[in-house]
Amino acid sequence: MFTGLVEEVGTVVEQRRDGIATQFRIETAQIAGKISLGDSVAVNGCCLTVSGREDNVLTFDLLGETLDRTNLKALGPGSLINLERAVAAGAPLGGHFVQGHVDCAAQIVALEDKGADLGMEIELPSEFARYVASKGSIAVNGISLTVAVVLPKSFTVWIIPQTRTHTNLSQAKPGDLLNLEFDILAKYVERMLDRRPRDPE
């Protein structure tokens, strides 16, 4: 479980592919020393397991499903990547409940600078539109954000300077793919409503 509060922006050192197997190696100056093999880390919002560590470089193994569903397939050496360690029991929950189970990757439609803030319009695939609500929570590249506007085929979030400076959204541009995880509470509510007993007609 994560909170959507990015701890560090790491740098991709290598994406290594061997047949169907893929490994990511990411350099991290801050959290590497606090990580043990087998720990979970949200990598651009995707929950991955640390399979190796060498000095400040962490290694992760990626499944084919992970590559198909996320933007990790589009990243290479030098790419900036958001990192968050799993939240410890009893730690403050500053964002929202983020599982690290990315639903899809969607493109940035447009960016708008308004003073020091950044408005970001993101594509909203139709099969996930029901999970997005104005003022609701969403994880974008592992960042806990609040939905400002919902449109038929997109939604908008606003990024404050602190978030823009301390995440990889500092380099965002139209057309970039972002990992999206929709609010787990909305999914559970939908599931429970689907399973309600129906009144006989």
C-alpha positions as CSV (number, residue, x, y, z in Angstrom):
1,M,0.0,0.0,0.0
2,F,1.2,3.5,-0.9
3,T,0.0,7.1,-0.3
4,G,0.8,8.8,-3.6
5,L,3.4,11.0,-2.0
6,V,6.6,10.7,-4.1
7,E,9.7,10.3,-2.0
8,E,12.3,10.7,-4.7
9,V,12.7,11.1,-8.5
10,G,15.1,8.4,-9.6
11,T,16.8,7.9,-13.0
12,V,16.6,4.9,-15.2
13,V,20.0,3.4,-15.7
14,E,19.0,0.5,-17.9
15,Q,16.1,-1.4,-19.3
16,R,17.4,-4.9,-20.0
17,R,15.3,-7.3,-22.1
18,D,16.2,-11.0,-22.4
19,G,13.4,-12.7,-24.5
20,I,10.2,-12.2,-22.5
21,A,12.0,-11.1,-19.3
22,T,12.6,-7.5,-18.6
23,Q,14.6,-5.8,-15.9
24,F,14.7,-2.2,-14.9
25,R,17.7,-0.7,-13.1
26,I,17.0,2.7,-11.4
27,E,19.5,5.0,-9.7
28,T,18.2,6.5,-6.4
29,A,20.4,8.7,-4.2
30,Q,18.0,8.8,-1.2
31,I,16.0,5.7,-0.7
32,A,18.4,2.9,-1.9
33,G,20.0,2.7,1.5
34,K,16.7,2.2,3.2
35,I,15.6,-0.7,0.9
36,S,16.0,-4.4,1.3
37,L,15.6,-7.2,-1.2
38,G,12.0,-8.1,-1.6
39,D,10.7,-4.7,-0.6
40,S,7.8,-3.1,-2.6
41,V,8.4,0.2,-4.3
42,A,6.0,2.3,-6.4
43,V,7.8,3.0,-9.6
44,N,5.8,5.6,-11.5
45,G,2.9,4.3,-9.4
46,C,3.5,0.7,-10.3
47,C,4.1,-1.6,-7.4
48,L,7.4,-3.5,-8.1
49,T,9.5,-5.8,-6.0
50,V,13.2,-5.0,-5.5
51,S,15.2,-8.0,-6.9
52,G,18.7,-6.5,-6.6
53,R,20.6,-3.6,-5.1
54,E,24.1,-2.4,-5.9
55,D,25.2,0.8,-4.2
56,N,22.5,3.3,-5.2
57,V,21.0,1.3,-8.1
58,L,17.9,-0.8,-7.5
59,T,16.8,-3.6,-9.9
60,F,13.2,-4.6,-10.6
61,D,11.8,-7.5,-12.6
62,L,8.9,-6.6,-14.9
63,L,6.1,-8.9,-16.0
64,G,4.7,-8.7,-19.6
65,E,1.4,-7.5,-18.1
66,T,3.2,-4.6,-16.4
67,L,4.8,-3.5,-19.6
68,D,1.5,-3.8,-21.5
69,R,-0.5,-1.7,-19.0
70,T,2.0,1.0,-17.9
71,N,4.3,3.6,-19.4
72,L,7.4,1.8,-18.2
73,K,7.8,0.3,-21.6
74,A,8.4,3.8,-23.1
75,L,11.2,4.7,-20.6
76,G,15.0,4.3,-21.2
77,P,18.3,5.4,-19.8
78,G,18.1,8.9,-18.4
79,S,14.3,8.9,-17.9
80,L,13.1,10.3,-14.6
81,I,10.9,8.1,-12.5
82,N,8.8,8.7,-9.4
83,L,9.6,6.4,-6.4
84,E,7.7,5.8,-3.2
85,R,8.4,3.0,-0.6
86,A,5.4,1.1,0.8
87,V,3.8,3.0,3.7
88,A,4.6,1.6,7.2
89,A,1.8,0.7,9.6
90,G,1.0,3.8,11.7
91,A,2.6,6.2,9.3
92,P,0.7,9.4,8.3
93,L,-1.5,8.8,5.3
94,G,-1.0,12.2,3.5
95,G,-2.4,11.3,0.1
96,H,-5.0,8.5,-0.5
97,F,-5.0,4.7,-0.6
98,V,-2.9,3.8,-3.6
99,Q,-2.3,0.1,-4.3
100,G,0.3,0.4,-7.0
101,H,-2.0,-1.5,-9.4
102,V,-1.9,0.7,-12.5
103,D,-5.2,0.5,-14.5
104,C,-3.9,2.1,-17.7
105,A,-1.5,4.5,-19.3
106,A,-3.0,7.6,-20.9
107,Q,-1.7,10.5,-22.9
108,I,-1.4,14.1,-21.8
109,V,-3.8,16.1,-24.0
110,A,-2.7,19.6,-23.0
111,L,-0.8,21.7,-20.4
112,E,-1.8,25.1,-19.1
113,D,0.4,27.3,-16.9
114,K,-1.6,29.5,-14.6
115,G,0.7,31.6,-12.4
116,A,2.9,29.1,-10.6
117,D,0.4,26.2,-11.0
118,L,0.2,23.8,-13.9
119,G,-3.1,22.5,-15.3
120,M,-2.8,19.1,-16.9
121,E,-5.6,17.6,-19.2
122,I,-5.3,13.8,-19.5
123,E,-7.0,11.4,-21.8
124,L,-9.8,9.4,-20.1
125,P,-10.4,5.9,-21.6
126,S,-14.1,5.3,-21.8
127,E,-13.9,2.0,-19.9
128,F,-12.6,3.8,-16.8
129,A,-14.6,7.1,-17.0
130,R,-17.1,5.9,-14.3
131,Y,-14.3,5.9,-11.7
132,V,-13.5,9.6,-12.1
133,A,-15.4,12.3,-10.2
134,S,-14.8,16.0,-9.7
135,K,-12.9,16.5,-6.4
136,G,-12.1,12.8,-6.3
137,S,-8.7,11.2,-5.9
138,I,-6.6,9.7,-8.6
139,A,-2.9,8.5,-8.8
140,V,-1.0,9.9,-11.8
141,N,2.5,8.4,-12.2
142,G,2.1,7.4,-8.6
143,I,1.2,11.0,-7.4
144,S,-1.9,11.5,-5.4
145,L,-3.9,14.2,-7.1
146,T,-7.4,15.7,-7.0
147,V,-9.5,15.7,-10.1
148,A,-10.6,19.3,-11.0
149,V,-12.7,18.9,-14.1
150,V,-14.2,15.8,-15.8
151,L,-15.0,16.0,-19.5
152,P,-16.4,13.3,-21.8
153,K,-13.0,12.0,-23.0
154,S,-10.6,13.6,-20.6
155,F,-10.1,15.0,-17.1
156,T,-8.0,17.9,-15.6
157,V,-5.8,18.0,-12.5
158,W,-3.9,21.0,-11.2
159,I,-0.3,20.7,-10.1
160,I,1.1,22.9,-7.3
161,P,4.7,24.1,-7.6
162,Q,5.9,21.7,-4.9
163,T,4.6,18.7,-6.7
164,R,5.8,19.9,-10.1
165,T,9.3,20.5,-8.7
166,H,9.6,17.2,-6.8
167,T,8.2,14.7,-9.3
168,N,8.8,13.8,-12.9
169,L,5.9,16.0,-14.0
170,S,8.5,18.8,-14.2
171,Q,9.3,17.4,-17.6
172,A,5.8,16.6,-18.7
173,K,4.7,17.5,-22.3
174,P,1.7,16.8,-24.4
175,G,1.7,13.3,-25.8
176,D,3.5,11.8,-22.8
177,L,2.1,8.6,-21.3
178,L,1.1,8.7,-17.7
179,N,0.2,5.8,-15.4
180,L,-3.3,6.1,-14.0
181,E,-4.7,4.3,-10.9
182,F,-8.3,5.0,-10.2
183,D,-9.6,5.2,-6.6
184,I,-10.0,1.7,-5.1
185,L,-13.0,2.8,-3.1
186,A,-15.0,3.6,-6.2
187,K,-14.2,0.1,-7.5
188,Y,-15.4,-1.6,-4.3
189,V,-18.6,0.5,-4.3
190,E,-19.3,-0.5,-7.9
191,R,-18.6,-4.2,-7.1
192,M,-20.9,-4.2,-4.0
193,L,-23.7,-2.5,-6.0
194,D,-23.4,-5.1,-8.8
195,R,-23.9,-7.8,-6.2
196,R,-26.9,-6.4,-4.4
197,P,-30.0,-8.6,-4.4
198,R,-32.5,-7.5,-7.0
199,D,-36.1,-7.0,-6.0
200,P,-38.4,-9.5,-7.8
201,E,-40.4,-7.9,-10.6
